[in-house]
Amino acid sequence: MLSPRTDFILRRIIEQYIEQATPVPSQSLAREKALQVSSATIRNEMVRLEQEGYIFKPHTSAGSVPSDKGYRYYVASLKKVGLGSDEQRLIAHLFHQVEQDTEQWLRLAATLLAQMVKNVAVVTTPHQSDCKFKHVEIISLKDTLALAVLVLHGARIRQQLITLDQPVLQPTLSLISNKLNHVFAGLTGEQIATGTFEFSALEKQIAGHLVEMMRTEDDQPGEEPYLDGLHFMLKQPEFVQSDRLRPLMELVEQRKLLQVIMPRRMSKQGVYVSIGKENEEESIRDYSVVISRYGVPGEATGTVGIVGPTRMAYSHAIPTVEYLASVLSRLIASLYGKDASFTETSE
């Protein structure tokens, strides 16, 4: 935990850097009326923040820049604030103007999101979610290596190699398969993950692999996502006259952006934020991702999110993504004649 004064200084460094995109010197903070401390005290606090990894100096004589850790602290400490009423009214008005057509809703959502946050917006087409377990066969290959053949409702078949903690013979794996088929029949991955079952350690390990396979299937996008805002990224100071934007452009060209930015363990509710090196893929570790699910759980769900530099206006980006996710959830729910509430808090 940071002291109130240190917290304030870190916040102002982050907010100034987000706004100006230039390293923040101690002299700039000394002009803050709310601080009322000497320049020496401010410098000491900044040294402490640097030692603890919240900020760093790109050059010895330069000001300070927030690190991924600093941004994470900032995001975690943001108060829950909704999108401004004027922006909400604008969004409602624009959606009211388009026809009752899913394609137009999603296209408009991508355009609005990109315009509002000045970064890349990604919106996926809603698809059937929460796949259901039907049958599994665990086949021994050698020693601790086995093949899981998972059959889901809707004639979907998925296969995956799994590594077990101990060598297991086929008769034992067949018994486990039969037990899981009896216990898991008709359940979703989430029901399996949260259920209470009388399992051995080996059975729990195999069940965990099956849950991951089902989550991966649930996260698979349907059609090509709607994408907007690449031109905003080209104008970001950190990407001007730099090769840092090339990995993102290549992902877009190869149609792999969504696959890379989707977190493996994304919450069913709320906004998920991944900052810089928190991203699993090397190609997007210069970026931050703010993303949320939308739709009707159990019927059809999609994702809406943004990709931008780590120097992102999180205090505006998070509520914007959250609000647009709630709008799309209500629209999709109207097609199914159901209520939808998909967003809560950010992670």
Phi and psi in degrees as a GROMACS rama.xvg file:
@    title "Ramachandran Plot"
@    xaxis  label "Phi"
@    yaxis  label "Psi"
@TYPE xy
-94.89  151.303  LEU-2
-68.4106  159.967  SER-3
-54.6793  -39.507  PRO-4
-68.9639  -44.1017  ARG-5
-64.7733  -39.7918  THR-6
-59.1177  -45.0291  ASP-7
-62.9043  -43.9067  PHE-8
-63.7508  -43.5927  ILE-9
-62.2783  -44.1111  LEU-10
-59.8084  -43.6241  ARG-11
-68.8246  -35.0142  ARG-12
-61.3148  -46.473  ILE-13
-64.9349  -46.0567  ILE-14
-66.6859  -39.4472  GLU-15
-67.2468  -38.9768  GLN-16
-69.2864  -38.2344  TYR-17
-60.2736  -41.4223  ILE-18
-76.3103  -39.8207  GLU-19
-106.443  -20.013  GLN-20
60.6886  27.0531  ALA-21
-130.701  146.947  THR-22
-53.0761  142.042  PRO-23
-97.6446  116.792  VAL-24
-83.7098  161.593  PRO-25
-63.3242  -31.1646  SER-26
-61.0509  -34.7974  GLN-27
-65.221  -39.8553  SER-28
-72.3367  -29.6463  LEU-29
-63.8798  -21.8439  ALA-30
-82.4482  -4.21291  ARG-31
-72.0184  116.908  GLU-32
-65.0439  -30.1939  LYS-33
-70.8621  -18.1544  ALA-34
-77.519  -52.951  LEU-35
54.3849  44.2038  GLN-36
-133.287  165.076  VAL-37
-72.0265  160.918  SER-38
-61.6976  -34.9674  SER-39
-63.5037  -40.5225  ALA-40
-63.9279  -41.5107  THR-41
-62.5856  -43.313  ILE-42
-62.9935  -39.9953  ARG-43
-62.7814  -41.5242  ASN-44
-64.8941  -38.5437  GLU-45
-68.8534  -34.9724  MET-46
-62.6175  -42.7852  VAL-47
-62.7403  -43.6964  ARG-48
-62.6242  -35.4418  LEU-49
-70.0966  -41.6612  GLU-50
-63.2853  -33.0709  GLN-51
-90.0092  2.0924  GLU-52
86.633  12.2146  GLY-53
-83.2894  -27.4947  TYR-54
-139.655  167.402  ILE-55
-152.215  164.19  PHE-56
-106.392  119.159  LYS-57
-62.9108  -27.242  PRO-58
-140.739  155.26  HIS-59
-55.2171  -42.4549  THR-60
-93.398  2.95368  SER-61
-85.6233  170.223  ALA-62
-74.9701  -167.029  GLY-63
-103.379  149.423  SER-64
-126.742  139.286  VAL-65
-66.4326  143.994  PRO-66
-92.6308  174.733  SER-67
-58.2223  -38.1748  ASP-68
-63.5621  -39.7842  LYS-69
-63.7665  -44.528  GLY-70
-62.8734  -40.4335  TYR-71
-61.9022  -42.9191  ARG-72
-59.3896  -44.8531  TYR-73
-61.9717  -47.308  TYR-74
-64.0617  -42.9921  VAL-75
-64.6438  -26.8284  ALA-76
-97.998  0.803871  SER-77
-65.5565  135.693  LEU-78
-75.2232  149.537  LYS-79
-68.2917  106.392  LYS-80
-129.17  129.176  VAL-81
-78.8375  172.876  GLY-82
-68.3854  145.956  LEU-83
-57.7035  148.883  GLY-84
-63.1653  -35.4191  SER-85
-64.3141  -42.4333  ASP-86
-67.6935  -37.1576  GLU-87
-62.3719  -42.9275  GLN-88
-65.4376  -38.8824  ARG-89
-62.5302  -46.2888  LEU-90
-61.9854  -44.9648  ILE-91
-60.8096  -41.9594  ALA-92
-63.6863  -44.6536  HIS-93
-67.5994  -39.8108  LEU-94
-68.4587  -29.7165  PHE-95
-67.6602  -25.7455  HIS-96
-78.304  -23.7721  GLN-97
-89.1402  159.859  VAL-98
-71.6395  165.269  GLU-99
-75.0643  73.2049  GLN-100
-138.021  124.453  ASP-101
-59.0785  -42.167  THR-102
-60.5045  -43.3758  GLU-103
-68.5394  -36.2291  GLN-104
-59.2061  -47.4515  TRP-105
-70.5827  -39.2975  LEU-106
-62.933  -43.531  ARG-107
-64.6608  -40.8935  LEU-108
-60.9455  -42.6527  ALA-109
-64.6875  -43.323  ALA-110
-65.2077  -46.2581  THR-111
-61.345  -46.7193  LEU-112
-62.0597  -44.5327  LEU-113
-61.5302  -43.4677  ALA-114
-65.954  -37.3964  GLN-115
-76.9631  -33.7169  MET-116
-107.703  -5.86463  VAL-117
56.4099  42.6424  LYS-118
-144.053  -174.907  ASN-119
-77.2894  129.178  VAL-120
-109.767  140  ALA-121
-130.518  127.885  VAL-122
-132.832  125.887  VAL-123
-98.6568  155.255  THR-124
-71.5063  135.228  THR-125
-65.1251  139.887  PRO-126
-138.172  165.934  HIS-127
-58.9919  129.516  GLN-128
-113.813  178.176  SER-129
54.0593  62.5959  ASP-130
-58.473  153.002  CYS-131
-115.504  140.961  LYS-132
-70.2727  136.965  PHE-133
-122.209  -49.0135  LYS-134
-161.594  149.181  HIS-135
-140.68  145.883  VAL-136
-127.065  125.976  GLU-137
-104.428  116.816  ILE-138
-112.442  123.819  ILE-139
-71.9119  131.64  SER-140
-105.213  -53.8057  LEU-141
-168.987  141.999  LYS-142
44.5669  -109.562  ASP-143
-98.8221  9.40189  THR-144
-103.561  131.608  LEU-145
-139.103  162.42  ALA-146
-112.666  124.18  LEU-147
-97.275  119.673  ALA-148
-107.256  105.759  VAL-149
-105.387  124.86  LEU-150
-106.096  125.987  VAL-151
-109.389  159.205  LEU-152
-59.7901  143.537  HIS-153
92.981  16.4216  GLY-154
62.4325  30.7259  ALA-155
-94.7738  130.603  ARG-156
-121.287  130.217  ILE-157
-128.507  141.528  ARG-158
-124.777  144.863  GLN-159
-155.253  137.226  GLN-160
-75.8073  135.994  LEU-161
-128.389  142.657  ILE-162
-103.897  125.325  THR-163
-96.691  158.892  LEU-164
-73.6061  -15.5468  ASP-165
-150.455  155.271  GLN-166
-63.0009  135.405  PRO-167
-135.532  131.74  VAL-168
-80.1339  158.919  LEU-169
-58.9494  -42.43  GLN-170
-55.5529  -38.5053  PRO-171
-68.2375  -41.5668  THR-172
-65.1187  -35.1267  LEU-173
-66.0865  -40.6344  SER-174
-63.3407  -41.6665  LEU-175
-64.3214  -42.4674  ILE-176
-57.9687  -45.5209  SER-177
-62.6844  -40.6106  ASN-178
-65.125  -45.7297  LYS-179
-64.6023  -37.5351  LEU-180
-61.4485  -37.317  ASN-181
-72.9408  -41.6589  HIS-182
-79.9032  -37.4439  VAL-183
-93.4886  -2.82431  PHE-184
-51.9612  122.206  ALA-185
80.8803  1.4836  GLY-186
-89.5382  152.481  LEU-187
-84.7673  167.028  THR-188
-59.8586  -38.548  GLY-189
-68.228  -38.3994  GLU-190
-64.8083  -37.4888  GLN-191
-68.0457  -42.7927  ILE-192
-64.742  -34.6551  ALA-193
-99.7924  -4.5199  THR-194
-76.5277  163.016  GLY-195
-110.217  116.45  THR-196
-130.34  149.675  PHE-197
-85.6396  87.9505  GLU-198
-121.437  151.387  PHE-199
-77.9443  172.194  SER-200
-61.1234  -40.1389  ALA-201
-66.4974  -41.8408  LEU-202
-64.1694  -38.413  GLU-203
-64.4384  -40.1987  LYS-204
-63.7194  -45.0491  GLN-205
-66.087  -41.4267  ILE-206
-60.5033  -37.1064  ALA-207
-62.7266  -40.0084  GLY-208
-63.3271  -40.61  HIS-209
-65.363  -39.49  LEU-210
-61.1503  -43.5755  VAL-211
-62.949  -39.6888  GLU-212
-62.4038  -39.626  MET-213
-72.553  -36.0289  MET-214
-65.9292  -40.9887  ARG-215
-60.7756  -40.9434  THR-216
-65.3074  -41.0161  GLU-217
-62.8252  -32.5787  ASP-218
-84.1344  -5.4212  ASP-219
-67.7728  127.071  GLN-220
-72.0362  157.262  PRO-221
-83.0716  -90.3444  GLY-222
-89.9941  175.714  GLU-223
-59.3763  132.626  GLU-224
-69.9411  159.809  PRO-225
-84.1535  131.385  TYR-226
-129.058  136.559  LEU-227
-151.797  156.615  ASP-228
97.417  7.90644  GLY-229
-58.9926  -32.8124  LEU-230
-65.3589  -27.2554  HIS-231
-68.4337  -38.0436  PHE-232
-63.9364  -35.4815  MET-233
-63.7918  -21.88  LEU-234
-93.9566  -6.79327  LYS-235
-68.7476  131.569  GLN-236
-53.6935  -37.1416  PRO-237
-71.1036  -11.9905  GLU-238
-110.556  -5.05909  PHE-239
-73.1843  134.464  VAL-240
51.192  47.0347  GLN-241
-148.799  154.219  SER-242
-90.2994  4.94335  ASP-243
-67.6144  -21.769  ARG-244
-84.0748  -14.7631  LEU-245
-58.0372  -44.6804  ARG-246
-58.4553  -38.8071  PRO-247
-67.204  -43.322  LEU-248
-61.5344  -39.2741  MET-249
-65.7444  -38.5859  GLU-250
-63.3306  -39.862  LEU-251
-65.1737  -46.0787  VAL-252
-63.0867  -36.6181  GLU-253
-86.6081  0.905131  GLN-254
58.114  40.8689  ARG-255
-116.716  3.51377  LYS-256
-59.4141  -49.0195  LEU-257
-61.6368  -43.1694  LEU-258
-58.092  -36.5943  GLN-259
-80.169  -37.9685  VAL-260
-84.3313  -15.7097  ILE-261
-70.7801  119.186  MET-262
-69.3561  146.913  PRO-263
-70.7882  -32.3197  ARG-264
-120.378  64.2439  ARG-265
-84.326  133.318  MET-266
-63.6554  148.14  SER-267
-66.333  -26.3275  LYS-268
-127.154  152.945  GLN-269
89.5944  176.19  GLY-270
-99.3015  130.761  VAL-271
-102.439  130.904  TYR-272
-121.208  124.873  VAL-273
-121.83  125.602  SER-274
-115.644  121.353  ILE-275
51.6551  -117.25  GLY-276
-72.2487  -5.19487  LYS-277
-68.6098  -23.5981  GLU-278
-67.0938  135.052  ASN-279
-68.7844  -35.4638  GLU-280
-84.7504  130.299  GLU-281
-57.0149  -34.9637  GLU-282
-65.7926  -17.463  SER-283
-121.087  24.6844  ILE-284
-81.9599  1.52914  ARG-285
-96.7619  6.1074  ASP-286
-127.386  165.807  TYR-287
-118.251  151.331  SER-288
-124.355  129.987  VAL-289
-121.573  116.39  VAL-290
-144.736  150.198  ILE-291
-146.574  151.671  SER-292
-80.7422  159.659  ARG-293
-146.486  165.561  TYR-294
119.142  -158.113  GLY-295
-114.459  110.166  VAL-296
-55.2811  134.249  PRO-297
86.8145  -11.4708  GLY-298
-117.986  -69.9892  GLU-299
-152.267  130.486  ALA-300
-136.054  154.459  THR-301
-141.857  -172.157  GLY-302
-130.604  150.166  THR-303
-135.857  132.783  VAL-304
-165.908  177.364  GLY-305
-132.862  152.496  ILE-306
-124.348  129.817  VAL-307
-155.732  -178.631  GLY-308
-66.4052  159.248  PRO-309
-60.4587  -24.353  THR-310
-80.758  65.8902  ARG-311
-107.915  147.169  MET-312
-78.8036  77.4811  ALA-313
-58.6249  -35.1101  TYR-314
-64.6303  -20.6914  SER-315
-103.865  -36.6087  HIS-316
-63.8627  -43.8827  ALA-317
-63.5813  -52.6926  ILE-318
-65.4292  -26.9766  PRO-319
-68.2367  -47.7642  THR-320
-61.6338  -43.848  VAL-321
-60.5207  -44.1282  GLU-322
-69.5246  -43.729  TYR-323
-64.5287  -34.2935  LEU-324
-62.8073  -40.0428  ALA-325
-68.6727  -36.9196  SER-326
-63.6676  -47.9699  VAL-327
-64.3429  -35.8169  LEU-328
-61.0921  -43.9541  SER-329
-66.2654  -39.0287  ARG-330
-66.3879  -43.7571  LEU-331
-66.7411  -38.5992  ILE-332
-61.4952  -34.5037  ALA-333
-64.0379  -29.1416  SER-334
-71.5609  -27.8445  LEU-335
-100.185  -1.95163  TYR-336
67.2751  33.7934  GLY-337
-130.64  167.028  LYS-338
-88.7097  152.204  ASP-339
-139.785  134.556  ALA-340
-142.676  99.7255  SER-341
-110.072  -12.4521  PHE-342
-120.764  139.131  THR-343
-131.614  -91.1426  GLU-344
-120.235  161.782  THR-345
-86.482  154.5  SER-346
